[in-house]
Amino acid sequence: MITEFANDRKKPLSCFSPFPQASDRKSWDSLPEELTSRLIKNGEAYLNFDYPSLTAVDYMEFTRNGNRSRFQDKLFLRRTALNALVLAECAEYKGRFLDDIINGLSLICEENAWQLPAHNSYIRDTPPSILPDVTRPVIDLFAAETASVLAVAEYLLRQELDSVTPFLSKMINKNLEERIFTPYLNEHFWWMGDGISHMNNWTVWCTQNVLLSAFTRELPQTQMEDIFKKACKSIDYFLAEYGDDGCCDEGAQYYRHAGLCLFNCLEVLNGVSDNAFLPAYKIEKIKNIASYILTAHIHDVYYVNFADCSPIAGRCGAREFLFGKRTKNEELMSFAAEDYHNSEDPLTIEEHNLFYRLQTVFTHGEMISFAKSPIVHRDFWFESVGLFIARDEHLYLAVKAGDNDDSHNHNDTGSFTIYKDGKPMFIDVGVETYTKKTFSKDRYDIWTMQSRYHNLPTFFDGGTQIMQRDGSDYRAKNVNHQLGTSVCHITMDLEAAYPDERIKSYTRNAVLEKGKEITITDHYEGDLPRPVLSLMFYEEPMISENTVQIGNLGSLLIEGAVRIQKEVIPITDERLKTSWKHDVYRLLVTMDHKDLTLRIR
């Protein structure tokens, strides 16, 4: 698909000029004064900045005790500080920020490696080395991201850096060549794709940043062609695994690293090829990838979440707006513009990709002035992932069918989430802060990954709990759905999601009767004792016989239960705290016989 556009282009490749350089004062001085002032103020916070030290022992900590955060936080701070300083200098243009910029550029080039400790390996899903091999660079997400930060910073301030010394640009170009361009063309990293292995957001995220790094400078034409062709091939591998419906199987949060990075890949490719890739934006699959985020939106900050996705997946902004503009989706443009307007951090000062920040700066005015229209959410069935979405004026129902082989998978086949009046009622907790264990063979020892902490049944063989297992074999079967104007429903059998043949059948039927209620009906057939259904809540459920009051939101009537117990689950993890400001709750509902019905109003 993408390779075909590459082969059909008529002109030689050119450099990519993403946005005006700092020396283009007409463009930078035309930005709104209020925006310019904010950029300068953000940069002033880093004047005379003491960039944090990155030690070898910090790097080794991931291998030694599994902690990712301490090293990463300092590494990311270096980049966010540099970005703020660069944008401030571009906005003010008095040279006041240049020394701190030069310090940042030099320190990042002095780092032994740009890949994260968690990614310091050459073969997918193998244990990382305790320290990097400086003779053989690894291109991971953040090596590529670092390259683009340096490349875009150097592009913006090329003239100003050169006035200090030409050796600064030479230093950056040397590091890009040795750490990115040479290994990119001479090594095979798994995320590049081979037509067999599963791809995920890494493919387009890394490719986007390699393209930005390469095409913002003069390279030999043959090298440009080689990078260009390899990038197109990787994007084709990525798209081949995407369903035509555009659903991101990593969830709304990872849409920002999957769908939106695909968009920026296309933007760079288009920019260097005299618009040879414009027809790509008319392809139905790519248009659906763009609009996925709008369909997955629930209300305000909330999105339907499964796998490692958080329910608070981040506000939309310039990238969504521009993707909507390219695909001629005015609903997405309006949604993104409204979300940008409501954002607590519209200038994304914590973002460590400088190109994204430039997109925001130069799209700010258009988003602020864009005509807003009411958001129209559709009921939808994403067949490629098995995601069912239905809503009425008050209730929102999402059900995850599919299988347990998603990227960033949780064992959540058949689970559901319910919101009422835009607030979480039945929840998917999400994922804790990533550690060494998160992407290891012990992943499913983590409670948030397990089916018993989703809205799903657990079976028992004596004292042994039987939960869902991960993999494509563990899936929903006999899935049927209907999206109607008054009733929407989905039914499935979850027997195959569990690794025990004594479970003959576990059918789940979820129905939204619009303007009335949601009904979940479960039926079990098998040789194991009656299962226990877990139900997860954000607001405290108050039990009164077979009726449960869910905070001040609504009620749950349970039919067919012999026992209902409540647990409090403390929220202590920092990542979970971003979504859940207090403890969450779990009800354990033991089935009386074969049938259990939940009525939610």
C-alpha positions as CSV (number, residue, x, y, z in Angstrom):
1,M,0.0,0.0,0.0
2,I,2.5,2.6,1.2
3,T,5.3,1.1,-0.9
4,E,3.2,1.5,-4.0
5,F,2.9,5.2,-3.4
6,A,6.7,5.4,-3.0
7,N,7.2,3.5,-6.2
8,D,4.8,5.8,-8.1
9,R,6.4,9.1,-7.1
10,K,7.8,11.2,-10.0
11,K,10.5,13.4,-8.4
12,P,13.6,12.8,-6.3
13,L,13.4,13.1,-2.5
14,S,13.9,16.4,-0.9
15,C,14.5,17.5,2.7
16,F,11.6,17.9,5.1
17,S,10.9,21.4,6.4
18,P,8.4,20.7,9.2
19,F,7.9,24.2,10.4
20,P,9.6,27.6,10.1
21,Q,13.2,27.8,11.5
22,A,13.9,30.3,14.2
23,S,15.5,32.7,11.7
24,D,12.1,33.0,9.9
25,R,11.0,35.9,12.1
26,K,7.9,36.7,10.1
27,S,6.4,33.3,10.9
28,W,7.4,33.2,14.6
29,D,6.5,36.8,15.2
30,S,3.1,36.2,13.7
31,L,2.2,33.8,16.5
32,P,-0.4,35.2,19.0
33,E,1.3,37.2,21.7
34,E,-0.3,35.2,24.5
35,L,1.1,32.0,23.0
36,T,4.6,33.5,22.6
37,S,4.6,34.7,26.2
38,R,3.7,31.2,27.4
39,L,6.5,29.6,25.4
40,I,9.0,32.1,26.8
41,K,7.7,31.6,30.4
42,N,8.0,27.8,30.0
43,G,11.6,28.2,28.9
44,E,12.5,30.6,31.7
45,A,11.8,27.8,34.1
46,Y,14.9,26.1,32.7
47,L,17.3,29.1,32.5
48,N,20.7,28.1,34.1
49,F,19.2,24.6,34.4
50,D,21.2,21.9,36.1
51,Y,20.5,18.9,33.8
52,P,20.1,15.8,35.9
53,S,23.0,13.4,36.0
54,L,22.5,9.9,34.4
55,T,24.8,7.4,36.1
56,A,25.7,3.8,35.1
57,V,24.3,2.6,38.4
58,D,21.0,4.3,37.6
59,Y,20.9,2.4,34.3
60,M,21.7,-0.9,36.0
61,E,18.8,-0.5,38.4
62,F,16.3,-1.9,36.0
63,T,18.2,-5.2,35.7
64,R,18.9,-5.3,39.5
65,N,15.5,-4.5,41.0
66,G,13.1,-3.9,38.1
67,N,12.6,-0.1,38.7
68,R,12.2,1.8,35.4
69,S,11.2,5.2,36.7
70,R,14.2,6.6,38.4
71,F,16.5,6.5,35.3
72,Q,13.7,7.3,32.9
73,D,12.4,10.3,34.8
74,K,15.8,12.0,34.7
75,L,16.3,11.1,31.0
76,F,12.9,12.4,30.0
77,L,13.5,15.6,32.0
78,R,16.6,16.4,30.0
79,R,14.5,16.3,26.8
80,T,11.5,18.2,28.1
81,A,13.8,20.9,29.4
82,L,15.6,21.1,26.1
83,N,12.3,21.4,24.2
84,A,11.1,24.2,26.4
85,L,14.3,26.1,26.0
86,V,14.3,25.6,22.2
87,L,10.8,26.8,21.8
88,A,11.4,29.8,24.1
89,E,14.5,30.8,22.0
90,C,12.5,30.5,18.8
91,A,9.7,32.7,20.3
92,E,11.9,35.4,21.8
93,Y,15.0,35.2,19.6
94,K,17.4,37.2,21.8
95,G,20.0,34.4,22.4
96,R,19.0,34.3,26.1
97,F,18.3,30.6,26.1
98,L,21.2,29.5,23.8
99,D,23.7,28.5,26.4
100,D,21.3,26.2,28.2
101,I,20.3,24.7,24.8
102,I,23.9,24.0,24.0
103,N,24.4,22.4,27.3
104,G,21.4,20.1,26.7
105,L,22.4,19.2,23.2
106,S,25.9,18.4,24.4
107,L,24.9,16.3,27.4
108,I,22.4,14.2,25.3
109,C,25.1,13.5,22.8
110,E,27.5,12.5,25.6
111,E,25.0,9.9,26.9
112,N,26.5,6.4,26.4
113,A,23.2,5.2,24.9
114,W,19.8,6.6,24.1
115,Q,17.8,3.4,24.5
116,L,16.0,2.8,27.8
117,P,17.4,0.1,30.2
118,A,14.2,-1.9,29.7
119,H,14.8,-2.0,26.0
120,N,18.5,-2.7,26.0
121,S,18.4,-5.9,23.9
122,Y,18.6,-6.9,20.3
123,I,16.0,-9.7,20.2
124,R,12.4,-9.2,21.0
125,D,11.2,-10.3,24.5
126,T,14.7,-11.2,25.7
127,P,16.2,-10.0,28.9
128,P,18.0,-6.7,28.5
129,S,21.7,-6.3,29.2
130,I,22.6,-4.5,32.4
131,L,24.5,-1.8,30.5
132,P,24.6,-0.8,26.8
133,D,27.1,-1.9,24.3
134,V,28.3,1.4,23.0
135,T,29.8,-0.3,19.9
136,R,26.3,-1.5,18.8
137,P,23.5,1.0,19.3
138,V,20.0,-0.2,19.9
139,I,17.2,1.7,18.2
140,D,14.2,1.6,20.6
141,L,11.3,4.0,21.1
142,F,13.4,6.5,23.0
143,A,16.6,6.3,21.0
144,A,14.5,7.2,18.0
145,E,12.7,9.8,20.0
146,T,15.9,11.3,21.3
147,A,17.2,11.5,17.7
148,S,14.2,13.4,16.6
149,V,14.5,15.8,19.5
150,L,18.1,16.6,18.6
151,A,17.4,16.7,14.9
152,V,14.4,19.1,15.1
153,A,16.2,21.3,17.6
154,E,19.2,21.5,15.3
155,Y,16.9,22.2,12.3
156,L,15.1,25.0,14.1
157,L,18.3,26.7,15.4
158,R,20.8,25.7,12.7
159,Q,21.8,29.2,11.8
160,E,22.0,30.3,15.5
161,L,24.1,27.3,16.6
162,D,26.4,27.8,13.6
163,S,27.0,31.4,14.7
164,V,28.5,30.0,17.9
165,T,30.4,27.2,16.2
166,P,29.7,24.8,13.3
167,F,30.9,22.0,15.5
168,L,27.5,21.8,17.3
169,S,25.7,20.7,14.1
170,K,28.6,18.4,13.3
171,M,28.3,16.8,16.7
172,I,24.6,16.1,16.3
173,N,24.9,14.8,12.8
174,K,27.7,12.5,13.8
175,N,25.6,11.1,16.6
176,L,22.6,10.7,14.4
177,E,24.7,8.8,11.8
178,E,26.3,6.5,14.3
179,R,23.4,5.8,16.6
180,I,20.4,5.9,14.2
181,F,21.1,5.9,10.4
182,T,23.8,3.3,10.3
183,P,22.1,0.8,12.6
184,Y,18.7,1.5,10.9
185,L,20.0,0.5,7.5
186,N,22.4,-2.3,8.6
187,E,20.5,-4.0,11.5
188,H,17.1,-5.6,11.7
189,F,15.2,-4.6,14.8
190,W,12.0,-6.5,15.4
191,W,9.8,-3.4,15.1
192,M,10.8,-2.9,11.5
193,G,8.7,-5.9,10.5
194,D,9.2,-9.0,8.5
195,G,5.7,-9.9,7.4
196,I,5.5,-12.7,10.0
197,S,6.1,-11.1,13.5
198,H,3.3,-9.1,15.2
199,M,3.8,-5.4,15.0
200,N,2.5,-2.7,17.3
201,N,2.9,1.0,18.0
202,W,6.7,0.6,18.1
203,T,6.7,0.2,14.3
204,V,5.3,3.6,13.4
205,W,6.6,5.4,16.5
206,C,10.2,4.5,15.8
207,T,9.8,5.0,12.0
208,Q,8.3,8.4,12.4
209,N,11.3,9.6,14.5
210,V,13.9,8.0,12.2
211,L,12.2,9.9,9.3
212,L,12.2,13.2,11.2
213,S,15.9,12.7,12.1
214,A,17.0,11.8,8.6
215,F,15.0,14.3,6.4
216,T,15.6,17.4,8.4
217,R,19.2,17.5,7.1
218,E,21.1,17.0,3.9
219,L,22.1,13.3,3.5
220,P,23.5,11.5,0.4
221,Q,20.6,10.8,-2.0
222,T,21.3,7.0,-1.9
223,Q,21.0,7.0,1.9
224,M,17.8,9.1,1.8
225,E,16.3,6.6,-0.7
226,D,17.3,3.6,1.5
227,I,15.8,5.1,4.6
228,F,12.7,6.1,2.7
229,K,12.1,2.7,1.2
230,K,12.7,0.8,4.4
231,A,10.3,3.1,6.3
232,C,7.6,2.5,3.7
233,K,8.0,-1.2,4.0
234,S,7.7,-1.1,7.8
235,I,4.6,1.0,7.6
236,D,3.0,-1.6,5.3
237,Y,3.8,-4.3,7.8
238,F,2.1,-2.2,10.5
239,L,-1.0,-1.5,8.4
240,A,-1.3,-5.2,7.3
241,E,-2.2,-6.1,10.9
242,Y,-4.7,-3.3,11.4
243,G,-8.3,-4.1,10.8
244,D,-10.2,-2.2,8.2
245,D,-12.4,-0.7,11.0
246,G,-9.3,1.2,12.3
247,C,-9.5,-0.1,15.9
248,C,-6.3,0.2,17.9
249,D,-6.0,-3.1,19.8
250,E,-3.8,-1.3,22.3
251,G,-6.5,1.1,23.3
252,A,-7.2,4.8,23.1
253,Q,-4.0,5.7,25.0
254,Y,-1.8,3.9,22.5
255,Y,-3.7,5.4,19.6
256,R,-1.4,8.4,20.3
257,H,1.6,6.2,19.6
258,A,0.0,4.1,16.8
259,G,-2.5,5.9,14.7
260,L,-1.0,9.4,15.3
261,C,2.5,8.2,14.6
262,L,1.3,6.6,11.4
263,F,-0.1,10.1,10.5
264,N,3.2,11.7,11.1
265,C,5.0,9.1,9.1
266,L,2.8,9.9,6.2
267,E,3.3,13.6,6.8
268,V,7.1,13.3,6.5
269,L,6.9,10.9,3.5
270,N,4.5,13.3,1.8
271,G,6.7,16.3,2.6
272,V,9.8,14.8,1.0
273,S,8.1,13.3,-2.1
274,D,6.2,16.3,-3.5
275,N,2.9,15.1,-2.1
276,A,3.1,11.6,-3.5
277,F,1.3,10.2,-0.4
278,L,-1.7,12.4,-0.4
279,P,-3.9,9.6,-1.8
280,A,-3.2,7.6,1.3
281,Y,-5.5,9.9,3.3
282,K,-8.4,8.7,1.1
283,I,-7.9,5.0,2.0
284,E,-10.8,3.8,4.1
285,K,-8.7,2.0,6.6
286,I,-6.5,5.1,7.3
287,K,-9.6,7.3,7.6
288,N,-11.0,4.8,10.1
289,I,-7.7,4.7,12.0
290,A,-8.0,8.5,12.3
291,S,-11.6,8.5,13.6
292,Y,-11.1,5.6,16.1
293,I,-10.3,8.0,18.9
294,L,-13.7,9.8,18.5
295,T,-15.6,6.5,18.5
296,A,-13.7,5.3,21.6
297,H,-14.5,8.5,23.5
298,I,-17.0,8.2,26.4
299,H,-17.3,11.7,28.0
300,D,-14.9,14.5,28.9
301,V,-11.6,12.8,29.8
302,Y,-12.8,9.2,29.7
303,Y,-12.3,6.6,27.0
304,V,-13.2,3.0,26.7
305,N,-10.2,1.1,28.0
306,F,-8.9,-2.4,27.9
307,A,-5.5,-4.0,27.9
308,D,-2.8,-1.5,29.3
309,C,-4.9,1.5,28.4
310,S,-6.0,3.9,31.1
311,P,-9.6,5.2,31.1
312,I,-8.1,8.7,31.2
313,A,-6.2,8.5,27.9
314,G,-5.2,12.1,27.5
315,R,-6.7,15.1,25.7
316,C,-6.8,15.4,22.0
317,G,-4.9,18.2,20.3
318,A,-3.0,19.2,17.2
319,R,-2.1,15.8,15.9
320,E,-5.7,14.5,16.0
321,F,-6.9,17.8,14.5
322,L,-4.4,17.6,11.7
323,F,-5.2,13.9,11.0
324,G,-8.9,14.9,10.8
325,K,-8.0,17.7,8.5
326,R,-6.1,15.4,6.1
327,T,-8.8,12.8,6.1
328,K,-11.5,15.5,5.7
329,N,-13.2,14.5,9.0
330,E,-14.7,17.7,10.4
331,E,-16.2,15.8,13.4
332,L,-12.7,14.8,14.5
333,M,-11.3,18.3,13.9
334,S,-14.1,19.8,16.0
335,F,-13.6,17.2,18.8
336,A,-9.9,17.7,18.9
337,A,-10.2,21.5,18.9
338,E,-12.8,21.4,21.7
339,D,-10.6,19.0,23.7
340,Y,-7.6,21.2,23.1
341,H,-9.5,24.2,24.3
342,N,-10.5,22.3,27.5
343,S,-7.0,20.9,28.1
344,E,-5.2,21.6,31.4
345,D,-1.9,21.5,29.5
346,P,-2.7,22.7,25.9
347,L,1.0,23.4,25.1
348,T,2.0,19.9,26.2
349,I,4.9,21.1,28.3
350,E,5.6,17.6,29.6
351,E,5.9,16.2,26.0
352,H,9.4,15.1,25.1
353,N,8.8,15.0,21.3
354,L,9.7,18.5,20.0
355,F,8.0,17.9,16.7
356,Y,4.6,17.3,18.5
357,R,5.1,20.5,20.3
358,L,5.7,22.4,17.1
359,Q,2.6,20.9,15.6
360,T,0.7,22.4,18.6
361,V,2.3,25.8,18.4
362,F,1.6,26.2,14.7
363,T,-1.9,24.8,14.8
364,H,-2.9,26.6,18.0
365,G,-4.7,29.5,16.2
366,E,-6.6,27.3,13.9
367,M,-7.8,25.0,16.7
368,I,-8.9,27.9,18.9
369,S,-10.9,29.5,16.0
370,F,-12.3,26.3,14.6
371,A,-16.1,26.1,14.7
372,K,-17.1,23.7,17.4
373,S,-20.0,21.4,16.9
374,P,-21.7,19.0,19.3
375,I,-20.0,15.6,19.5
376,V,-22.0,12.9,17.9
377,H,-21.0,9.5,19.3
378,R,-22.1,6.4,17.4
379,D,-22.9,2.9,18.6
380,F,-20.2,0.8,17.0
381,W,-18.9,-2.7,16.6
382,F,-15.1,-3.0,16.0
383,E,-15.0,-6.5,14.5
384,S,-11.2,-6.6,14.3
385,V,-10.7,-6.5,18.0
386,G,-14.2,-7.5,19.2
387,L,-15.1,-4.2,20.8
388,F,-18.8,-3.4,21.2
389,I,-19.9,0.1,22.1
390,A,-23.5,1.3,22.7
391,R,-25.0,4.3,24.6
392,D,-28.1,6.3,25.2
393,E,-28.6,9.7,26.9
394,H,-27.3,8.4,30.3
395,L,-25.8,4.9,30.0
396,Y,-22.7,3.8,28.2
397,L,-21.9,0.1,27.7
398,A,-18.7,-1.3,26.2
399,V,-18.0,-5.1,26.0
400,K,-14.7,-6.6,25.0
401,A,-15.0,-9.9,23.0
402,G,-12.0,-10.9,20.8
403,D,-9.2,-12.8,22.5
404,N,-6.4,-12.5,25.0
405,D,-3.7,-11.8,22.4
406,D,-3.9,-8.0,22.1
407,S,-0.8,-5.9,22.2
408,H,-0.3,-4.9,25.9
409,N,-2.8,-7.7,26.6
410,H,-4.8,-8.2,29.7
411,N,-6.9,-11.4,30.2
412,D,-10.1,-9.5,29.8
413,T,-12.1,-11.3,27.1
414,G,-15.8,-10.8,27.8
415,S,-15.4,-8.1,30.3
416,F,-17.5,-5.0,30.2
417,T,-17.4,-1.4,31.4
418,I,-20.4,0.8,32.2
419,Y,-20.5,4.6,32.6
420,K,-23.5,6.6,33.7
421,D,-23.8,10.3,32.9
422,G,-20.2,10.3,31.9
423,K,-18.9,8.9,35.1
424,P,-17.3,5.4,35.7
425,M,-19.7,2.9,37.2
426,F,-18.3,-0.6,36.3
427,I,-14.6,-0.2,35.6
428,D,-11.5,-1.6,34.0
429,V,-8.7,-0.6,36.4
430,G,-6.0,-0.3,33.7
431,V,-2.3,-0.9,34.4
432,E,0.2,0.0,37.1
433,T,3.5,1.7,36.6
434,Y,5.7,-0.4,34.2
435,T,8.4,-2.4,35.9
436,K,10.7,-5.2,34.8
437,K,7.9,-7.7,35.6
438,T,5.3,-6.0,33.3
439,F,6.9,-7.3,30.1
440,S,8.3,-10.6,31.4
441,K,7.1,-14.2,31.7
442,D,5.6,-13.2,35.1
443,R,3.3,-10.5,33.5
444,Y,0.1,-12.3,34.5
445,D,1.1,-12.6,38.1
446,I,0.3,-8.8,38.2
447,W,-3.2,-8.4,39.6
448,T,-4.4,-5.8,37.0
449,M,-3.7,-8.3,34.2
450,Q,-5.8,-11.1,35.6
451,S,-9.4,-11.9,34.7
452,R,-10.4,-12.0,38.3
453,Y,-9.9,-8.3,38.5
454,H,-12.1,-7.6,35.5
455,N,-15.8,-8.0,35.3
456,L,-15.5,-11.7,34.7
457,P,-16.1,-15.1,36.4
458,T,-13.5,-17.1,38.2
459,F,-13.9,-20.9,38.6
460,F,-12.6,-23.1,41.5
461,D,-11.2,-26.5,41.8
462,G,-10.9,-26.9,45.5
463,G,-8.6,-24.1,46.6
464,T,-7.3,-23.5,43.0
465,Q,-8.6,-20.5,41.1
466,I,-9.1,-21.0,37.4
467,M,-8.8,-17.7,35.5
468,Q,-8.5,-16.8,31.9
469,R,-5.2,-17.4,30.2
470,D,-3.3,-15.3,27.6
471,G,-2.9,-16.1,23.9
472,S,-5.0,-16.2,20.8
473,D,-6.5,-19.5,21.6
474,Y,-8.2,-18.0,24.6
475,R,-11.1,-16.1,23.0
476,A,-14.8,-15.5,22.8
477,K,-16.7,-17.8,20.6
478,N,-20.2,-17.6,18.9
479,V,-20.2,-13.8,19.1
480,N,-23.3,-12.1,17.8
481,H,-24.3,-8.5,18.1
482,Q,-27.0,-6.1,17.1
483,L,-26.9,-2.3,17.1
484,G,-30.4,-0.9,17.0
485,T,-32.1,2.4,17.5
486,S,-33.8,1.2,20.7
487,V,-31.9,-1.9,21.7
488,C,-28.2,-2.9,21.3
489,H,-27.0,-6.3,22.4
490,I,-24.0,-8.6,22.2
491,T,-23.8,-12.3,23.2
492,M,-20.8,-14.6,23.3
493,D,-19.5,-17.8,24.9
494,L,-16.4,-17.4,27.1
495,E,-15.7,-21.1,27.6
496,A,-12.6,-21.0,25.4
497,A,-11.1,-18.2,27.3
498,Y,-10.5,-20.5,30.2
499,P,-7.9,-23.4,30.2
500,D,-10.2,-26.1,31.7
501,E,-12.4,-28.5,29.7
502,R,-14.7,-28.9,32.6
503,I,-16.1,-25.5,31.7
504,K,-18.5,-26.5,29.0
505,S,-20.1,-23.2,28.3
506,Y,-20.3,-19.7,29.8
507,T,-22.5,-17.5,27.8
508,R,-22.8,-13.8,28.4
509,N,-25.5,-11.6,27.0
510,A,-25.2,-7.8,27.4
511,V,-28.2,-5.6,26.4
512,L,-28.7,-1.9,26.5
513,E,-32.4,-1.0,26.3
514,K,-32.1,2.7,25.5
515,G,-33.8,5.0,27.9
516,K,-34.3,2.2,30.4
517,E,-31.4,-0.1,31.6
518,I,-28.5,-2.4,30.9
519,T,-28.9,-6.1,31.5
520,I,-26.0,-8.6,31.8
521,T,-27.2,-12.2,31.7
522,D,-24.7,-15.0,32.4
523,H,-25.4,-18.8,32.0
524,Y,-23.0,-21.5,33.0
525,E,-22.8,-25.1,32.0
526,G,-20.0,-27.3,33.3
527,D,-18.5,-29.8,35.8
528,L,-16.8,-27.3,38.1
529,P,-18.6,-25.7,41.1
530,R,-20.6,-22.5,40.5
531,P,-18.3,-19.7,39.6
532,V,-17.7,-16.4,41.4
533,L,-18.2,-13.2,39.3
534,S,-15.9,-10.3,40.0
535,L,-17.4,-6.8,39.6
536,M,-15.1,-3.8,39.7
537,F,-16.3,-0.3,40.8
538,Y,-14.9,3.2,41.4
539,E,-17.7,4.4,43.6
540,E,-18.3,2.4,46.7
541,P,-21.1,-0.2,46.2
542,M,-23.5,-0.4,49.2
543,I,-25.1,-3.9,49.5
544,S,-28.7,-4.4,50.7
545,E,-29.7,-8.0,50.1
546,N,-29.7,-8.4,46.3
547,T,-29.6,-4.6,45.5
548,V,-26.4,-2.6,45.3
549,Q,-26.3,1.2,45.3
550,I,-23.3,2.4,43.4
551,G,-22.3,5.6,45.0
552,N,-24.7,8.3,43.9
553,L,-24.7,7.1,40.3
554,G,-27.2,4.3,40.1
555,S,-28.3,0.9,41.2
556,L,-27.5,-2.7,40.4
557,L,-30.1,-5.5,41.0
558,I,-28.5,-9.0,41.2
559,E,-30.7,-12.1,40.5
560,G,-29.3,-15.6,41.0
561,A,-26.6,-15.0,43.6
562,V,-26.1,-17.0,46.8
563,R,-23.5,-14.7,48.2
564,I,-22.3,-11.1,47.6
565,Q,-19.0,-9.9,49.3
566,K,-17.3,-6.6,49.1
567,E,-13.5,-5.9,49.0
568,V,-11.6,-2.6,49.1
569,I,-8.6,-2.5,46.8
570,P,-6.2,0.3,47.8
571,I,-4.8,2.4,45.0
572,T,-1.2,3.1,45.8
573,D,0.5,3.0,42.4
574,E,1.3,6.4,40.9
575,R,0.1,5.5,37.4
576,L,-3.2,4.1,38.7
577,K,-3.7,7.3,40.8
578,T,-3.9,9.4,37.6
579,S,-7.2,7.7,36.9
580,W,-8.5,6.7,40.3
581,K,-8.2,9.3,43.0
582,H,-9.3,7.0,45.8
583,D,-9.6,3.2,46.4
584,V,-11.6,1.0,44.1
585,Y,-13.9,-1.8,45.0
586,R,-14.6,-5.4,44.0
587,L,-17.8,-7.4,44.5
588,L,-17.5,-11.1,44.6
589,V,-20.8,-12.6,43.4
590,T,-21.3,-16.3,43.9
591,M,-23.8,-17.8,41.5
592,D,-26.6,-19.8,43.1
593,H,-27.0,-22.2,40.2
594,K,-26.5,-21.7,36.5
595,D,-27.9,-18.3,35.8
596,L,-27.0,-14.8,37.0
597,T,-28.6,-11.5,35.9
598,L,-27.4,-8.0,36.6
599,R,-29.8,-5.1,36.0
600,I,-28.1,-1.7,35.9
601,R,-30.0,1.6,36.1
